[in-house]
Amino acid sequence: QVQLVESGGGLVQAGGSLRLSCAPSGSFWSINDMGWCRQVPGKQRELVAIIRGGITNYADFVKGRFTISRDKDTVYLQMASLKPEETAVYYCNADVSRTPWSRMTYWGKGTLVTVSS
């Protein structure tokens, strides 16, 4: 079984920065795409950023402020100029091949980011 473990969430003032990390544990062949989503209480989960083969894509609402990066099988989300409305649980996801012939998306349990005004 593969697990994704996020870290780095916490409390930050508006305008501040945080860096989230997500690392896999367990046995797998390779990890393909990796990304971050977030969910505000009472709202749908939304895509924040994805990294695919070194190419990054961002939701419009974080462009210029958030940076996704990857070092081997760990994915990071550097967040700057945070806003109170970005208080949410941030989830890591990864497209994982446990064998050369299989692919499945895994999710982390989430890390809470609270932005105070």
Beta strands, then each sheet from edge to edge (+ up, - down):
strand 1: 3-7
strand 2: 10-13
strand 3: 18-25
strand 4: 30-39
strand 5: 46-52
strand 6: 55-58
strand 7: 66-71
strand 8: 74-79
strand 9: 88-97
strand 10: 104-107
strand 11: 111-116
sheet 1: 1+ 3- 8+ 7-
sheet 2: 2+ 11+ 9- 4+ 5- 6+
sheet 3: 2+ 11+ 9- 10+
end
